[in-house]
Amino acid sequence: MARLEDDPHPHLARLRDKEPVAFVPALGGWLVTSRDLALAVMRDSAAFTVDDPRFSTAQVVGPSMLSLDGRVHTRHRDPFARPFRPARTRERFTAFVEGEVGRLVGGLAPAGEAELRGDLAGPLAVAVVTEALGLYGVDAATVRSWYGAFVEAVSAITAGGAAPAEAGAAYRLLRAAVQEAIGASRPGSLLAEAAREDLTTAEVVANAAILMFGGIDTTEGMIANAAMHLLGHPDQLRLVLADRDLLPAAIEESLRLEPSASVVDRYATRDTGLGGARVRAGDLVRVSIAGANRDPSVFPDPDRFDVRRGNAAEHLAFAHGPHFCFGAHLARMETGTALTALLDRLPGLRLDPSRPARAHGLVFRKPPRLHVRWDA
């Protein structure tokens, strides 16, 4: 398991080549590593569902768009997804994201060194989620503490333990903040709008917690991974510095090479054949986004970071099907704005050679720390 957390890609490549749907006892279920079969699983919520009592997130915050399928999933998802359509996202968040990035990078500039995940990526992601939810009067540090408690609880349940008491306390505080936001019904309040659309307070709270999962951890990882990849490949960095129009492509290539959420779970609803394997009803089916994104039948020379790769955007980093991440446009905006500011305002930006960085983790992959230097 430690080897999978450190560098799963050689193991995923071997499985994809020899057994693209393999039962992996250490993971407690089937692992899907090819892109075509990953798409098949994520598209077919009737055969491969998230709606299962073992789904750990639902045990912590209750049923939500993340742990439901079919019509009830649509009822939970739509009120939250509509405000994140591209045009509305640009209108609602461009100025806020630019302001936060400018403040954070401006504060770092005189020092000549920083740890980008903790000093930029994490604070930006938390601030944007706090703003998106409209939890006015709740500071970013508080939102981060609630999210941290939920993550610890999910991790404990996944490992076969019980959720710590802190998760219950965080849930009660989040519920109180959501109730206040619903009651205040401020113009544009995402939570108040959701409460008016046939969602109970408990359902609004659960989905607010899910937006924390989707908007904090994965976006923080996306920013950190993209900076790590660009700075770790000087030849590719030079291309982007010479042609800033390549920056969006560099972000897509980073998402392909190292998706910050590298595995999604489904449960088989019936006996079915999948890639030559016989999957039984109730079996856990884990889709390796990381494996699918390096499928050489789709992405030639898949382990290479190439900002000019023509089809990098065909990655599955935001999942696919009914559970496609509707915050993808906002996450791209945050990452692009952050990288632009770093390259514009920190001359000679480079990785700190004395403290090397590499992605780590089995489910969520990002560098634990990303130390950089520049010419202050």
Stockholm file with secondary structure:
# STOCKHOLM 1.0

chainA/1-376         MARLEDDPHPHLARLRDKEPVAFVPALGGWLVTSRDLALAVMRDSAAFTVDDPRFSTAQVVGPSMLSLDGRVHTRHRDPFARPFRPARTRERFTAFVEGEVGRLVGGLAPAGEAELRGDLAGPLAVAVVTEALGLYGVDAATVRSWYGAFVEAVSAITAGGAAPAEAGAAYRLLRAAVQEAIGASRPGSLLAEAAREDLTTAEVVANAAILMFGGIDTTEGMIANAAMHLLGHPDQLRLVLADRDLLPAAIEESLRLEPSASVVDRYATRDTGLGGARVRAGDLVRVSIAGANRDPSVFPDPDRFDVRRGNAAEHLAFAHGPHFCFGAHLARMETGTALTALLDRLPGLRLDPSRPARAHGLVFRKPPRLHVRWDA
#=GR chainA/1-376 SS CHHHHHCCHHHHHHHHHHCSEEEEGGGTEEEECSHHHHHHHHHCTTTEESCCTTCHHHHHHCSCGGGCCHHHHHHHHHHHHGGGSHHHHHHHHHHHHHHHHHHHHHHHGGGSEEEHIIIIIHHHHHHHHHHHHTCTTCCHHHHHHHHHHHHHHHHHHHTTCCCCHHHHHHHHHHHHHHHHHHHHCCTTCHHHHHHTTTCCHHHHHHHHHHHHIIIIIHHHHHHHHHHHHHHHCHHHHHHHHHCGGGHHHHHHHHHHHSCSBCEEEEEESSCEEETTEEECTTCEEEEEHHHHTTCTTTSSSTTSCCTTCTTGGGCCTTCCGGGCCTTHHHHHHHHHHHHHHHHHHSTTCEECTTSCCCCBCSSBCBCSCCEEECCC
#=GC SS_cons         CHHHHHCCHHHHHHHHHHCSEEEEGGGTEEEECSHHHHHHHHHCTTTEESCCTTCHHHHHHCSCGGGCCHHHHHHHHHHHHGGGSHHHHHHHHHHHHHHHHHHHHHHHGGGSEEEHIIIIIHHHHHHHHHHHHTCTTCCHHHHHHHHHHHHHHHHHHHTTCCCCHHHHHHHHHHHHHHHHHHHHCCTTCHHHHHHTTTCCHHHHHHHHHHHHIIIIIHHHHHHHHHHHHHHHCHHHHHHHHHCGGGHHHHHHHHHHHSCSBCEEEEEESSCEEETTEEECTTCEEEEEHHHHTTCTTTSSSTTSCCTTCTTGGGCCTTCCGGGCCTTHHHHHHHHHHHHHHHHHHSTTCEECTTSCCCCBCSSBCBCSCCEEECCC
//
